[in-house]
Amino acid sequence: MNFDWLMLFEVSLAGLGSGGLYALAGLAFVLIYKATKVVNLAIGEMLMMGAYFFFATASSMGWPIWLGIVAAVIGSGILGAVIERLLIRPMLGEAPIAVFMITVGLSSILVGAVELIWGADQLRLPDFMPSDTVLIGEAMVSPKIFYGFLAATALITGVLLVFRFWRGGVALRATACDQAAAYSMGIDVPRVFSLTWVVASMVAAVAGVLVGSISSLSPTMGVFGLSVLVVVIVGGLDSVPGALVGGLLVGLVESWTGTYLGGEYKLLATISLLVLILMLRPYGLFGTHEIERL
């Protein structure tokens, strides 16, 4: 029996599309960890909040789509600043496990807030992406997956360029390398921490809008963050390139497994990939050896 290479190509394209969204959310995770050494287990719920902010403005209030996205991004940035100032900054100097547990509690708080305000039922975000089927050669790709991947790629590129050339990005990279040296050079490290949470929350909001538009909106949407956690551990907790490569790799593995073995094996496949990577490189594909595991 001949192998269907066209189907493999289509499945791979779909996996790369999903992987782009994983990479985008993974970038938000890595930004926080790289600058502050906080393992933010609530990244999925922060992503979820961005999607609900968009729903509140674009659907409930009837704002234009573009304005709803802008409002969701700004609202998520404000939420990130509040979280950093009220929950994270007072924990500076405490044991990593204590800060980790703060983010665990934060995820439950955000889920509870969503259920109180919007309920537990699934909701639909307004469609704002083209609906025509996309053809790459002879392969068909879902338009939402395709345009979601393009949006994620554009945002990742923009964030990396900003942090490469913008003065605040230079301060963030200096703080991530050596906080004591950054202090000695006159960098306001607590302000950099706050900036990092704001930017990461904004990035997560865009990822949430894209994920919510492709699937649906519900308080369980934060489970997406578990896959993101696998992505950043595979790539390396403190590595931006690792988040990008890990996202694409996990997206491909999930897509191949779901198609050829069945959806019930997707989780098994990703966890097996995680275990394999940790056995070969305990610090991830691109992570540094000094990472402290919880």
C-alpha positions, 0 to 999 in steps of 0.5 A: 500500500502506497503511503499518502505523502500529501496527507503527511504534508497537510498534517505537518503543516497543521502541526506547525501551525499549532506549534507556532501558537505554542511558541508564542505562548512559550515566549511569554513564559520564557520572558518571565523566567529569563528575567525574574526566575519565576516559573509561571504556572498560570501562563495558560490562565493569563492567555485565557484572560486575554481571550476573555477580554477580547470577548468582553469588548468585541462581542459583549460591547460590540467594539470593532475587532481591531479595537477589541484586540487592542483593548485585550492586549492593554487590559492583559498588560495592566493585569500583568503589572498588577500581578507582578506588583501585588503577588510577585514582588513581595516574594522576591528573595523567597524560596523558588517553590514559594513563588511557584505556589503563588502562580499555582494559586493565581491560576485558580483565582483567574479561573474562578474570576472567569466563571463568576463573570462569564460562567462556565459555558463555552463561548465563541469569539467573533470571526476576524480571520479569512475563511477561504481554504489555503492551498500550499502546493496541493496541500489544504490548510485550515485558514484559521491555523494558517493565519494564526501561524502568520500572526504568531510568527509576526508577533514573535519576530516583532518582540525579538526585534524590540528586545534586541534594539529597544533600550528597555529590551537591553535592560531586560537582557542585562538583568537576565544575565546578571541582576547584581551587575545590572543594579551596579550599572544603574538599571532599575531591576524591579522596574524591569521585572514589572516591564517583563510581566507586562510584555509577557502578559500582552504576548499571552493575550494575543496567543489567547485571542488566536487560540480562542478564535481557532477553538472555543472559549471556556474556563478550561482553556488554561489547560493549554498552558500545560502544553506550553510548560512541556514546550519550554521544558523541552526547549529550555526554561531560559531559552527563547530559541528553545521556546520557538523550536520546542513549540514547533516540535511539540506541535508536530508530534501532537499532529502526527500522533493525533492523525496516525494513532488517535487523539487519545495518544497525543498526551502520551506522545508529548509526555514521552517526548518530554521524558526523552529530552530530559533524559538526554539533556536535563536542562532542555535542548537549548537551556543553560546547565544552571537551571534550578528544577523545582 
